[in-house]
Amino acid sequence: MLFRSVDEENKDREVIIGGMAKAILKLTKQESSSANLARVKPQASETFASLRRDRAKPGWWVQLPDGTWKRK
């Protein structure tokens, strides 16, 4: 299949962001508890989104941290 479904893409993003949250806890020497993971997940999500925005090619649409969209 050439195109992936939105659900499949979102599941992959959740796996990546979850891994990034675990890495943040490990780097900051915090326990990998559910509460700590939930606390750092927004940071992991923003880091993931920032990396994607930075790697977007000119002309691609990117979503800014405030939720607005603009063409890069």
CHARMM-style PDB file with segment names, atoms N, HN, CA, C and O in Angstrom:
ATOM      1  N   MET     1       0.844  -1.175   0.000  1.00  0.00      PROA
ATOM      2  CA  MET     1       0.000   0.000   0.000  1.00  0.00      PROA
ATOM      3  C   MET     1       0.893   1.243   0.000  1.00  0.00      PROA
ATOM      4  O   MET     1       1.806   1.362   0.817  1.00  0.00      PROA
ATOM      5  N   LEU     2       0.627   2.134  -0.893  1.00  0.00      PROA
ATOM      6  HN  LEU     2      -0.115   2.037  -1.556  1.00  0.00      PROA
ATOM      7  CA  LEU     2       1.460   3.318  -1.049  1.00  0.00      PROA
ATOM      8  C   LEU     2       1.213   4.343   0.056  1.00  0.00      PROA
ATOM      9  O   LEU     2       2.158   4.966   0.540  1.00  0.00      PROA
ATOM     10  N   PHE     3      -0.031   4.523   0.456  1.00  0.00      PROA
ATOM     11  HN  PHE     3      -0.799   4.017   0.062  1.00  0.00      PROA
ATOM     12  CA  PHE     3      -0.357   5.513   1.483  1.00  0.00      PROA
ATOM     13  C   PHE     3      -0.778   4.814   2.765  1.00  0.00      PROA
ATOM     14  O   PHE     3      -1.518   3.830   2.747  1.00  0.00      PROA
ATOM     15  N   ARG     4      -0.294   5.343   3.865  1.00  0.00      PROA
ATOM     16  HN  ARG     4       0.307   6.142   3.880  1.00  0.00      PROA
ATOM     17  CA  ARG     4      -0.664   4.795   5.162  1.00  0.00      PROA
ATOM     18  C   ARG     4      -1.893   5.529   5.676  1.00  0.00      PROA
ATOM     19  O   ARG     4      -2.123   6.690   5.338  1.00  0.00      PROA
ATOM     20  N   SER     5      -2.671   4.845   6.487  1.00  0.00      PROA
ATOM     21  HN  SER     5      -2.484   3.901   6.761  1.00  0.00      PROA
ATOM     22  CA  SER     5      -3.828   5.514   7.052  1.00  0.00      PROA
ATOM     23  C   SER     5      -3.393   6.488   8.144  1.00  0.00      PROA
ATOM     24  O   SER     5      -2.307   6.361   8.710  1.00  0.00      PROA
ATOM     25  N   VAL     6      -4.238   7.439   8.425  1.00  0.00      PROA
ATOM     26  HN  VAL     6      -5.120   7.541   7.966  1.00  0.00      PROA
ATOM     27  CA  VAL     6      -3.955   8.413   9.472  1.00  0.00      PROA
ATOM     28  C   VAL     6      -3.800   7.695  10.813  1.00  0.00      PROA
ATOM     29  O   VAL     6      -2.924   8.047  11.603  1.00  0.00      PROA
ATOM     30  N   ASP     7      -4.630   6.705  11.072  1.00  0.00      PROA
ATOM     31  HN  ASP     7      -5.342   6.419  10.430  1.00  0.00      PROA
ATOM     32  CA  ASP     7      -4.535   5.950  12.328  1.00  0.00      PROA
ATOM     33  C   ASP     7      -3.182   5.265  12.471  1.00  0.00      PROA
ATOM     34  O   ASP     7      -2.588   5.281  13.549  1.00  0.00      PROA
ATOM     35  N   GLU     8      -2.696   4.669  11.398  1.00  0.00      PROA
ATOM     36  HN  GLU     8      -3.179   4.657  10.523  1.00  0.00      PROA
ATOM     37  CA  GLU     8      -1.391   4.009  11.438  1.00  0.00      PROA
ATOM     38  C   GLU     8      -0.285   5.014  11.708  1.00  0.00      PROA
ATOM     39  O   GLU     8       0.621   4.756  12.501  1.00  0.00      PROA
ATOM     40  N   GLU     9      -0.362   6.152  11.050  1.00  0.00      PROA
ATOM     41  HN  GLU     9      -1.098   6.362  10.406  1.00  0.00      PROA
ATOM     42  CA  GLU     9       0.640   7.200  11.239  1.00  0.00      PROA
ATOM     43  C   GLU     9       0.611   7.707  12.680  1.00  0.00      PROA
ATOM     44  O   GLU     9       1.660   7.890  13.297  1.00  0.00      PROA
ATOM     45  N   ASN    10      -0.589   7.934  13.214  1.00  0.00      PROA
ATOM     46  HN  ASN    10      -1.442   7.786  12.712  1.00  0.00      PROA
ATOM     47  CA  ASN    10      -0.710   8.421  14.589  1.00  0.00      PROA
ATOM     48  C   ASN    10      -0.185   7.406  15.599  1.00  0.00      PROA
ATOM     49  O   ASN    10       0.428   7.793  16.594  1.00  0.00      PROA
ATOM     50  N   LYS    11      -0.412   6.125  15.363  1.00  0.00      PROA
ATOM     51  HN  LYS    11      -0.910   5.811  14.555  1.00  0.00      PROA
ATOM     52  CA  LYS    11       0.114   5.082  16.252  1.00  0.00      PROA
ATOM     53  C   LYS    11       1.643   5.121  16.256  1.00  0.00      PROA
ATOM     54  O   LYS    11       2.271   5.019  17.310  1.00  0.00      PROA
ATOM     55  N   ASP    12       2.227   5.270  15.079  1.00  0.00      PROA
ATOM     56  HN  ASP    12       1.717   5.353  14.223  1.00  0.00      PROA
ATOM     57  CA  ASP    12       3.693   5.349  14.989  1.00  0.00      PROA
ATOM     58  C   ASP    12       4.222   6.573  15.736  1.00  0.00      PROA
ATOM     59  O   ASP    12       5.238   6.496  16.426  1.00  0.00      PROA
ATOM     60  N   ARG    13       3.528   7.698  15.593  1.00  0.00      PROA
ATOM     61  HN  ARG    13       2.702   7.760  15.033  1.00  0.00      PROA
ATOM     62  CA  ARG    13       3.943   8.912  16.311  1.00  0.00      PROA
ATOM     63  C   ARG    13       3.885   8.697  17.820  1.00  0.00      PROA
ATOM     64  O   ARG    13       4.783   9.121  18.547  1.00  0.00      PROA
ATOM     65  N   GLU    14       2.835   8.042  18.286  1.00  0.00      PROA
ATOM     66  HN  GLU    14       2.105   7.698  17.696  1.00  0.00      PROA
ATOM     67  CA  GLU    14       2.696   7.777  19.725  1.00  0.00      PROA
ATOM     68  C   GLU    14       3.845   6.911  20.238  1.00  0.00      PROA
ATOM     69  O   GLU    14       4.352   7.132  21.338  1.00  0.00      PROA
ATOM     70  N   VAL    15       4.252   5.926  19.438  1.00  0.00      PROA
ATOM     71  HN  VAL    15       3.840   5.747  18.545  1.00  0.00      PROA
ATOM     72  CA  VAL    15       5.380   5.077  19.828  1.00  0.00      PROA
ATOM     73  C   VAL    15       6.658   5.909  19.927  1.00  0.00      PROA
ATOM     74  O   VAL    15       7.416   5.780  20.888  1.00  0.00      PROA
ATOM     75  N   ILE    16       6.890   6.753  18.941  1.00  0.00      PROA
ATOM     76  HN  ILE    16       6.274   6.858  18.160  1.00  0.00      PROA
ATOM     77  CA  ILE    16       8.097   7.593  18.932  1.00  0.00      PROA
ATOM     78  C   ILE    16       8.080   8.566  20.104  1.00  0.00      PROA
ATOM     79  O   ILE    16       9.077   8.703  20.813  1.00  0.00      PROA
ATOM     80  N   ILE    17       6.958   9.240  20.310  1.00  0.00      PROA
ATOM     81  HN  ILE    17       6.148   9.129  19.734  1.00  0.00      PROA
ATOM     82  CA  ILE    17       6.861  10.217  21.397  1.00  0.00      PROA
ATOM     83  C   ILE    17       6.986   9.528  22.750  1.00  0.00      PROA
ATOM     84  O   ILE    17       7.595  10.077  23.668  1.00  0.00      PROA
ATOM     85  N   GLY    18       6.417   8.334  22.883  1.00  0.00      PROA
ATOM     86  HN  GLY    18       5.922   7.888  22.138  1.00  0.00      PROA
ATOM     87  CA  GLY    18       6.567   7.572  24.129  1.00  0.00      PROA
ATOM     88  C   GLY    18       8.027   7.221  24.388  1.00  0.00      PROA
ATOM     89  O   GLY    18       8.499   7.300  25.522  1.00  0.00      PROA
ATOM     90  N   GLY    19       8.732   6.838  23.346  1.00  0.00      PROA
ATOM     91  HN  GLY    19       8.349   6.774  22.425  1.00  0.00      PROA
ATOM     92  CA  GLY    19      10.159   6.536  23.482  1.00  0.00      PROA
ATOM     93  C   GLY    19      10.961   7.770  23.841  1.00  0.00      PROA
ATOM     94  O   GLY    19      11.901   7.701  24.632  1.00  0.00      PROA
ATOM     95  N   MET    20      10.586   8.905  23.255  1.00  0.00      PROA
ATOM     96  HN  MET    20       9.822   8.962  22.612  1.00  0.00      PROA
ATOM     97  CA  MET    20      11.271  10.153  23.585  1.00  0.00      PROA
ATOM     98  C   MET    20      11.015  10.533  25.040  1.00  0.00      PROA
ATOM     99  O   MET    20      11.923  11.009  25.721  1.00  0.00      PROA
ATOM    100  N   ALA    21       9.796  10.330  25.522  1.00  0.00      PROA
ATOM    101  HN  ALA    21       9.058   9.944  24.969  1.00  0.00      PROA
ATOM    102  CA  ALA    21       9.476  10.636  26.926  1.00  0.00      PROA
ATOM    103  C   ALA    21      10.309   9.751  27.858  1.00  0.00      PROA
ATOM    104  O   ALA    21      10.831  10.231  28.864  1.00  0.00      PROA
ATOM    105  N   LYS    22      10.434   8.478  27.530  1.00  0.00      PROA
ATOM    106  HN  LYS    22      10.010   8.089  26.713  1.00  0.00      PROA
ATOM    107  CA  LYS    22      11.270   7.581  28.342  1.00  0.00      PROA
ATOM    108  C   LYS    22      12.722   8.029  28.328  1.00  0.00      PROA
ATOM    109  O   LYS    22      13.404   7.959  29.351  1.00  0.00      PROA
ATOM    110  N   ALA    23      13.201   8.490  27.175  1.00  0.00      PROA
ATOM    111  HN  ALA    23      12.647   8.547  26.344  1.00  0.00      PROA
ATOM    112  CA  ALA    23      14.582   8.965  27.068  1.00  0.00      PROA
ATOM    113  C   ALA    23      14.791  10.216  27.918  1.00  0.00      PROA
ATOM    114  O   ALA    23      15.831  10.366  28.559  1.00  0.00      PROA
ATOM    115  N   ILE    24      13.805  11.115  27.925  1.00  0.00      PROA
ATOM    116  HN  ILE    24      12.960  10.993  27.405  1.00  0.00      PROA
ATOM    117  CA  ILE    24      13.903  12.316  28.756  1.00  0.00      PROA
ATOM    118  C   ILE    24      14.046  11.917  30.225  1.00  0.00      PROA
ATOM    119  O   ILE    24      14.884  12.462  30.943  1.00  0.00      PROA
ATOM    120  N   LEU    25      13.227  10.966  30.663  1.00  0.00      PROA
ATOM    121  HN  LEU    25      12.547  10.523  30.079  1.00  0.00      PROA
ATOM    122  CA  LEU    25      13.309  10.520  32.058  1.00  0.00      PROA
ATOM    123  C   LEU    25      14.664   9.899  32.357  1.00  0.00      PROA
ATOM    124  O   LEU    25      15.247  10.143  33.414  1.00  0.00      PROA
ATOM    125  N   LYS    26      15.160   9.101  31.433  1.00  0.00      PROA
ATOM    126  HN  LYS    26      14.686   8.902  30.575  1.00  0.00      PROA
ATOM    127  CA  LYS    26      16.455   8.457  31.651  1.00  0.00      PROA
ATOM    128  C   LYS    26      17.576   9.493  31.712  1.00  0.00      PROA
ATOM    129  O   LYS    26      18.444   9.427  32.582  1.00  0.00      PROA
ATOM    130  N   LEU    27      17.553  10.444  30.787  1.00  0.00      PROA
ATOM    131  HN  LEU    27      16.847  10.497  30.081  1.00  0.00      PROA
ATOM    132  CA  LEU    27      18.596  11.475  30.756  1.00  0.00      PROA
ATOM    133  C   LEU    27      18.570  12.365  31.998  1.00  0.00      PROA
ATOM    134  O   LEU    27      19.606  12.854  32.449  1.00  0.00      PROA
ATOM    135  N   THR    28      17.380  12.563  32.537  1.00  0.00      PROA
ATOM    136  HN  THR    28      16.539  12.165  32.171  1.00  0.00      PROA
ATOM    137  CA  THR    28      17.248  13.413  33.721  1.00  0.00      PROA
ATOM    138  C   THR    28      17.230  12.591  35.014  1.00  0.00      PROA
ATOM    139  O   THR    28      16.973  13.113  36.099  1.00  0.00      PROA
ATOM    140  N   LYS    29      17.511  11.289  34.866  1.00  0.00      PROA
ATOM    141  HN  LYS    29      17.720  10.865  33.984  1.00  0.00      PROA
ATOM    142  CA  LYS    29      17.625  10.365  36.006  1.00  0.00      PROA
ATOM    143  C   LYS    29      16.371  10.363  36.886  1.00  0.00      PROA
ATOM    144  O   LYS    29      16.443  10.440  38.113  1.00  0.00      PROA
ATOM    145  N   GLN    30      15.224  10.271  36.212  1.00  0.00      PROA
ATOM    146  HN  GLN    30      15.165  10.208  35.215  1.00  0.00      PROA
ATOM    147  CA  GLN    30      13.949  10.184  36.905  1.00  0.00      PROA
ATOM    148  C   GLN    30      13.359   8.796  36.719  1.00  0.00      PROA
ATOM    149  O   GLN    30      13.630   8.121  35.726  1.00  0.00      PROA
ATOM    150  N   GLU    31      12.560   8.383  37.673  1.00  0.00      PROA
ATOM    151  HN  GLU    31      12.341   8.932  38.480  1.00  0.00      PROA
ATOM    152  CA  GLU    31      11.897   7.081  37.612  1.00  0.00      PROA
ATOM    153  C   GLU    31      10.937   7.057  36.422  1.00  0.00      PROA
ATOM    154  O   GLU    31      10.273   8.050  36.124  1.00  0.00      PROA
ATOM    155  N   SER    32      10.876   5.920  35.758  1.00  0.00      PROA
ATOM    156  HN  SER    32      11.415   5.114  36.000  1.00  0.00      PROA
ATOM    157  CA  SER    32      10.007   5.767  34.590  1.00  0.00      PROA
ATOM    158  C   SER    32       8.610   5.329  35.033  1.00  0.00      PROA
ATOM    159  O   SER    32       8.130   4.272  34.625  1.00  0.00      PROA
ATOM    160  N   SER    33       7.969   6.134  35.858  1.00  0.00      PROA
ATOM    161  HN  SER    33       8.360   6.993  36.190  1.00  0.00      PROA
ATOM    162  CA  SER    33       6.619   5.829  36.330  1.00  0.00      PROA
ATOM    163  C   SER    33       5.594   6.400  35.357  1.00  0.00      PROA
ATOM    164  O   SER    33       5.918   7.245  34.523  1.00  0.00      PROA
ATOM    165  N   SER    34       4.366   5.934  35.472  1.00  0.00      PROA
ATOM    166  HN  SER    34       4.102   5.247  36.150  1.00  0.00      PROA
ATOM    167  CA  SER    34       3.290   6.445  34.615  1.00  0.00      PROA
ATOM    168  C   SER    34       3.103   7.947  34.807  1.00  0.00      PROA
ATOM    169  O   SER    34       2.899   8.683  33.841  1.00  0.00      PROA
ATOM    170  N   ALA    35       3.172   8.395  36.052  1.00  0.00      PROA
ATOM    171  HN  ALA    35       3.337   7.798  36.837  1.00  0.00      PROA
ATOM    172  CA  ALA    35       2.990   9.821  36.340  1.00  0.00      PROA
ATOM    173  C   ALA    35       4.105  10.649  35.711  1.00  0.00      PROA
ATOM    174  O   ALA    35       3.837  11.698  35.124  1.00  0.00      PROA
ATOM    175  N   ASN    36       5.344  10.197  35.824  1.00  0.00      PROA
ATOM    176  HN  ASN    36       5.562   9.345  36.300  1.00  0.00      PROA
ATOM    177  CA  ASN    36       6.467  10.935  35.237  1.00  0.00      PROA
ATOM    178  C   ASN    36       6.395  10.930  33.712  1.00  0.00      PROA
ATOM    179  O   ASN    36       6.675  11.940  33.066  1.00  0.00      PROA
ATOM    180  N   LEU    37       6.016   9.784  33.144  1.00  0.00      PROA
ATOM    181  HN  LEU    37       5.788   8.964  33.669  1.00  0.00      PROA
ATOM    182  CA  LEU    37       5.875   9.721  31.684  1.00  0.00      PROA
ATOM    183  C   LEU    37       4.800  10.707  31.208  1.00  0.00      PROA
ATOM    184  O   LEU    37       4.994  11.407  30.214  1.00  0.00      PROA
ATOM    185  N   ALA    38       3.689  10.756  31.907  1.00  0.00      PROA
ATOM    186  HN  ALA    38       3.532  10.186  32.714  1.00  0.00      PROA
ATOM    187  CA  ALA    38       2.614  11.677  31.539  1.00  0.00      PROA
ATOM    188  C   ALA    38       3.078  13.126  31.671  1.00  0.00      PROA
ATOM    189  O   ALA    38       2.676  13.985  30.886  1.00  0.00      PROA
ATOM    190  N   ARG    39       3.920  13.394  32.661  1.00  0.00      PROA
ATOM    191  HN  ARG    39       4.246  12.696  33.299  1.00  0.00      PROA
ATOM    192  CA  ARG    39       4.389  14.749  32.895  1.00  0.00      PROA
ATOM    193  C   ARG    39       5.334  15.231  31.793  1.00  0.00      PROA
ATOM    194  O   ARG    39       5.275  16.399  31.406  1.00  0.00      PROA
ATOM    195  N   VAL    40       6.208  14.351  31.279  1.00  0.00      PROA
ATOM    196  HN  VAL    40       6.255  13.403  31.593  1.00  0.00      PROA
ATOM    197  CA  VAL    40       7.179  14.767  30.259  1.00  0.00      PROA
ATOM    198  C   VAL    40       6.696  14.533  28.825  1.00  0.00      PROA
ATOM    199  O   VAL    40       7.354  14.956  27.875  1.00  0.00      PROA
ATOM    200  N   LYS    41       5.564  13.868  28.665  1.00  0.00      PROA
ATOM    201  HN  LYS    41       5.030  13.524  29.437  1.00  0.00      PROA
ATOM    202  CA  LYS    41       5.068  13.595  27.316  1.00  0.00      PROA
ATOM    203  C   LYS    41       4.824  14.876  26.509  1.00  0.00      PROA
ATOM    204  O   LYS    41       5.144  14.896  25.320  1.00  0.00      PROA
ATOM    205  N   PRO    42       4.273  15.946  27.100  1.00  0.00      PROA
ATOM    206  CA  PRO    42       4.131  17.175  26.314  1.00  0.00      PROA
ATOM    207  C   PRO    42       5.474  17.717  25.806  1.00  0.00      PROA
ATOM    208  O   PRO    42       5.557  18.221  24.685  1.00  0.00      PROA
ATOM    209  N   GLN    43       6.504  17.615  26.614  1.00  0.00      PROA
ATOM    210  HN  GLN    43       6.436  17.206  27.524  1.00  0.00      PROA
ATOM    211  CA  GLN    43       7.842  18.048  26.185  1.00  0.00      PROA
ATOM    212  C   GLN    43       8.323  17.186  25.029  1.00  0.00      PROA
ATOM    213  O   GLN    43       8.881  17.701  24.060  1.00  0.00      PROA
ATOM    214  N   ALA    44       8.111  15.879  25.124  1.00  0.00      PROA
ATOM    215  HN  ALA    44       7.657  15.461  25.911  1.00  0.00      PROA
ATOM    216  CA  ALA    44       8.514  14.971  24.051  1.00  0.00      PROA
ATOM    217  C   ALA    44       7.729  15.272  22.768  1.00  0.00      PROA
ATOM    218  O   ALA    44       8.291  15.247  21.673  1.00  0.00      PROA
ATOM    219  N   SER    45       6.441  15.555  22.908  1.00  0.00      PROA
ATOM    220  HN  SER    45       5.985  15.576  23.797  1.00  0.00      PROA
ATOM    221  CA  SER    45       5.611  15.873  21.738  1.00  0.00      PROA
ATOM    222  C   SER    45       6.091  17.139  21.050  1.00  0.00      PROA
ATOM    223  O   SER    45       6.183  17.190  19.823  1.00  0.00      PROA
ATOM    224  N   GLU    46       6.399  18.161  21.839  1.00  0.00      PROA
ATOM    225  HN  GLU    46       6.325  18.120  22.836  1.00  0.00      PROA
ATOM    226  CA  GLU    46       6.868  19.415  21.252  1.00  0.00      PROA
ATOM    227  C   GLU    46       8.233  19.234  20.594  1.00  0.00      PROA
ATOM    228  O   GLU    46       8.488  19.808  19.535  1.00  0.00      PROA
ATOM    229  N   THR    47       9.103  18.451  21.200  1.00  0.00      PROA
ATOM    230  HN  THR    47       8.897  17.985  22.060  1.00  0.00      PROA
ATOM    231  CA  THR    47      10.411  18.192  20.598  1.00  0.00      PROA
ATOM    232  C   THR    47      10.241  17.471  19.266  1.00  0.00      PROA
ATOM    233  O   THR    47      10.891  17.820  18.280  1.00  0.00      PROA
ATOM    234  N   PHE    48       9.372  16.469  19.235  1.00  0.00      PROA
ATOM    235  HN  PHE    48       8.844  16.185  20.036  1.00  0.00      PROA
ATOM    236  CA  PHE    48       9.095  15.728  18.005  1.00  0.00      PROA
ATOM    237  C   PHE    48       8.563  16.675  16.929  1.00  0.00      PROA
ATOM    238  O   PHE    48       9.037  16.661  15.794  1.00  0.00      PROA
ATOM    239  N   ALA    49       7.569  17.503  17.295  1.00  0.00      PROA
ATOM    240  HN  ALA    49       7.183  17.514  18.217  1.00  0.00      PROA
ATOM    241  CA  ALA    49       6.974  18.429  16.332  1.00  0.00      PROA
ATOM    242  C   ALA    49       8.000  19.439  15.832  1.00  0.00      PROA
ATOM    243  O   ALA    49       8.020  19.776  14.648  1.00  0.00      PROA
ATOM    244  N   SER    50       8.847  19.918  16.732  1.00  0.00      PROA
ATOM    245  HN  SER    50       8.830  19.643  17.693  1.00  0.00      PROA
ATOM    246  CA  SER    50       9.872  20.884  16.355  1.00  0.00      PROA
ATOM    247  C   SER    50      10.850  20.288  15.344  1.00  0.00      PROA
ATOM    248  O   SER    50      11.227  20.937  14.368  1.00  0.00      PROA
ATOM    249  N   LEU    51      11.248  19.056  15.593  1.00  0.00      PROA
ATOM    250  HN  LEU    51      10.942  18.529  16.386  1.00  0.00      PROA
ATOM    251  CA  LEU    51      12.153  18.383  14.653  1.00  0.00      PROA
ATOM    252  C   LEU    51      11.505  18.214  13.288  1.00  0.00      PROA
ATOM    253  O   LEU    51      12.152  18.406  12.258  1.00  0.00      PROA
ATOM    254  N   ARG    52      10.231  17.856  13.282  1.00  0.00      PROA
ATOM    255  HN  ARG    52       9.705  17.701  14.118  1.00  0.00      PROA
ATOM    256  CA  ARG    52       9.517  17.692  12.008  1.00  0.00      PROA
ATOM    257  C   ARG    52       9.397  19.023  11.268  1.00  0.00      PROA
ATOM    258  O   ARG    52       9.566  19.081  10.050  1.00  0.00      PROA
ATOM    259  N   ARG    53       9.103  20.094  12.012  1.00  0.00      PROA
ATOM    260  HN  ARG    53       8.965  20.048  13.001  1.00  0.00      PROA
ATOM    261  CA  ARG    53       9.016  21.421  11.377  1.00  0.00      PROA
ATOM    262  C   ARG    53      10.360  21.809  10.774  1.00  0.00      PROA
ATOM    263  O   ARG    53      10.429  22.306   9.650  1.00  0.00      PROA
ATOM    264  N   ASP    54      11.434  21.575  11.540  1.00  0.00      PROA
ATOM    265  HN  ASP    54      11.378  21.171  12.453  1.00  0.00      PROA
ATOM    266  CA  ASP    54      12.771  21.943  11.067  1.00  0.00      PROA
ATOM    267  C   ASP    54      13.147  21.198   9.795  1.00  0.00      PROA
ATOM    268  O   ASP    54      13.844  21.743   8.939  1.00  0.00      PROA
ATOM    269  N   ARG    55      12.691  19.959   9.666  1.00  0.00      PROA
ATOM    270  HN  ARG    55      12.125  19.516  10.361  1.00  0.00      PROA
ATOM    271  CA  ARG    55      13.067  19.135   8.512  1.00  0.00      PROA
ATOM    272  C   ARG    55      12.118  19.269   7.333  1.00  0.00      PROA
ATOM    273  O   ARG    55      12.361  18.709   6.264  1.00  0.00      PROA
ATOM    274  N   ALA    56      11.037  20.015   7.531  1.00  0.00      PROA
ATOM    275  HN  ALA    56      10.840  20.470   8.399  1.00  0.00      PROA
ATOM    276  CA  ALA    56      10.073  20.205   6.437  1.00  0.00      PROA
ATOM    277  C   ALA    56      10.741  20.981   5.306  1.00  0.00      PROA
ATOM    278  O   ALA    56      11.564  21.865   5.543  1.00  0.00      PROA
ATOM    279  N   LYS    57      10.380  20.643   4.100  1.00  0.00      PROA
ATOM    280  HN  LYS    57       9.711  19.925   3.908  1.00  0.00      PROA
ATOM    281  CA  LYS    57      10.951  21.304   2.925  1.00  0.00      PROA
ATOM    282  C   LYS    57      10.190  22.600   2.634  1.00  0.00      PROA
ATOM    283  O   LYS    57       9.028  22.744   3.013  1.00  0.00      PROA
ATOM    284  N   PRO    58      10.854  23.539   1.959  1.00  0.00      PROA
ATOM    285  CA  PRO    58      10.167  24.769   1.582  1.00  0.00      PROA
ATOM    286  C   PRO    58       8.887  24.460   0.799  1.00  0.00      PROA
ATOM    287  O   PRO    58       8.873  23.611  -0.092  1.00  0.00      PROA
ATOM    288  N   GLY    59       7.826  25.165   1.154  1.00  0.00      PROA
ATOM    289  HN  GLY    59       7.838  25.854   1.879  1.00  0.00      PROA
ATOM    290  CA  GLY    59       6.541  24.952   0.494  1.00  0.00      PROA
ATOM    291  C   GLY    59       5.620  24.010   1.239  1.00  0.00      PROA
ATOM    292  O   GLY    59       4.414  24.014   0.990  1.00  0.00      PROA
ATOM    293  N   TRP    60       6.152  23.196   2.151  1.00  0.00      PROA
ATOM    294  HN  TRP    60       7.132  23.192   2.353  1.00  0.00      PROA
ATOM    295  CA  TRP    60       5.321  22.291   2.932  1.00  0.00      PROA
ATOM    296  C   TRP    60       4.585  23.082   4.001  1.00  0.00      PROA
ATOM    297  O   TRP    60       5.087  24.098   4.482  1.00  0.00      PROA
ATOM    298  N   TRP    61       3.401  22.622   4.373  1.00  0.00      PROA
ATOM    299  HN  TRP    61       2.994  21.796   3.982  1.00  0.00      PROA
ATOM    300  CA  TRP    61       2.646  23.223   5.449  1.00  0.00      PROA
ATOM    301  C   TRP    61       3.119  22.634   6.768  1.00  0.00      PROA
ATOM    302  O   TRP    61       3.282  21.421   6.898  1.00  0.00      PROA
ATOM    303  N   VAL    62       3.338  23.515   7.754  1.00  0.00      PROA
ATOM    304  HN  VAL    62       3.206  24.500   7.649  1.00  0.00      PROA
ATOM    305  CA  VAL    62       3.763  23.070   9.082  1.00  0.00      PROA
ATOM    306  C   VAL    62       2.835  23.697  10.128  1.00  0.00      PROA
ATOM    307  O   VAL    62       2.351  24.817   9.962  1.00  0.00      PROA
ATOM    308  N   GLN    63       2.604  22.953  11.198  1.00  0.00      PROA
ATOM    309  HN  GLN    63       2.998  22.044  11.334  1.00  0.00      PROA
ATOM    310  CA  GLN    63       1.782  23.469  12.282  1.00  0.00      PROA
ATOM    311  C   GLN    63       2.688  24.068  13.344  1.00  0.00      PROA
ATOM    312  O   GLN    63       3.618  23.414  13.817  1.00  0.00      PROA
ATOM    313  N   LEU    64       2.420  25.299  13.715  1.00  0.00      PROA
ATOM    314  HN  LEU    64       1.665  25.830  13.331  1.00  0.00      PROA
ATOM    315  CA  LEU    64       3.206  26.009  14.711  1.00  0.00      PROA
ATOM    316  C   LEU    64       2.756  25.611  16.114  1.00  0.00      PROA
ATOM    317  O   LEU    64       1.669  25.057  16.274  1.00  0.00      PROA
ATOM    318  N   PRO    65       3.575  25.885  17.136  1.00  0.00      PROA
ATOM    319  CA  PRO    65       3.209  25.512  18.503  1.00  0.00      PROA
ATOM    320  C   PRO    65       1.860  26.073  18.963  1.00  0.00      PROA
ATOM    321  O   PRO    65       1.208  25.477  19.821  1.00  0.00      PROA
ATOM    322  N   ASP    66       1.435  27.210  18.406  1.00  0.00      PROA
ATOM    323  HN  ASP    66       1.964  27.694  17.709  1.00  0.00      PROA
ATOM    324  CA  ASP    66       0.150  27.776  18.814  1.00  0.00      PROA
ATOM    325  C   ASP    66      -1.029  27.157  18.067  1.00  0.00      PROA
ATOM    326  O   ASP    66      -2.173  27.563  18.271  1.00  0.00      PROA
ATOM    327  N   GLY    67      -0.759  26.182  17.206  1.00  0.00      PROA
ATOM    328  HN  GLY    67       0.171  25.853  17.040  1.00  0.00      PROA
ATOM    329  CA  GLY    67      -1.813  25.465  16.492  1.00  0.00      PROA
ATOM    330  C   GLY    67      -2.113  25.998  15.102  1.00  0.00      PROA
ATOM    331  O   GLY    67      -2.837  25.357  14.340  1.00  0.00      PROA
ATOM    332  N   THR    68      -1.570  27.154  14.758  1.00  0.00      PROA
ATOM    333  HN  THR    68      -0.982  27.675  15.377  1.00  0.00      PROA
ATOM    334  CA  THR    68      -1.804  27.696  13.419  1.00  0.00      PROA
ATOM    335  C   THR    68      -0.910  26.983  12.408  1.00  0.00      PROA
ATOM    336  O   THR    68       0.122  26.409  12.755  1.00  0.00      PROA
ATOM    337  N   TRP    69      -1.336  27.038  11.158  1.00  0.00      PROA
ATOM    338  HN  TRP    69      -2.175  27.505  10.876  1.00  0.00      PROA
ATOM    339  CA  TRP    69      -0.589  26.422  10.075  1.00  0.00      PROA
ATOM    340  C   TRP    69      -0.014  27.508   9.185  1.00  0.00      PROA
ATOM    341  O   TRP    69      -0.638  28.544   8.956  1.00  0.00      PROA
ATOM    342  N   LYS    70       1.193  27.251   8.686  1.00  0.00      PROA
ATOM    343  HN  LYS    70       1.700  26.410   8.872  1.00  0.00      PROA
ATOM    344  CA  LYS    70       1.790  28.171   7.726  1.00  0.00      PROA
ATOM    345  C   LYS    70       2.659  27.375   6.760  1.00  0.00      PROA
ATOM    346  O   LYS    70       3.131  26.281   7.070  1.00  0.00      PROA
ATOM    347  N   ARG    71       2.851  27.944   5.606  1.00  0.00      PROA
ATOM    348  HN  ARG    71       2.467  28.832   5.354  1.00  0.00      PROA
ATOM    349  CA  ARG    71       3.701  27.311   4.608  1.00  0.00      PROA
ATOM    350  C   ARG    71       5.144  27.682   4.918  1.00  0.00      PROA
ATOM    351  O   ARG    71       5.467  28.849   5.141  1.00  0.00      PROA
ATOM    352  N   LYS    72       5.997  26.680   4.927  1.00  0.00      PROA
ATOM    353  HN  LYS    72       5.734  25.732   4.746  1.00  0.00      PROA
ATOM    354  CA  LYS    72       7.420  26.921   5.231  1.00  0.00      PROA
ATOM    355  C   LYS    72       8.094  27.528   4.042  1.00  0.00      PROA
ATOM    356  OT1 LYS    72       9.292  27.809   4.088  1.00  0.00      PROA
TER     357      LYS     72
END
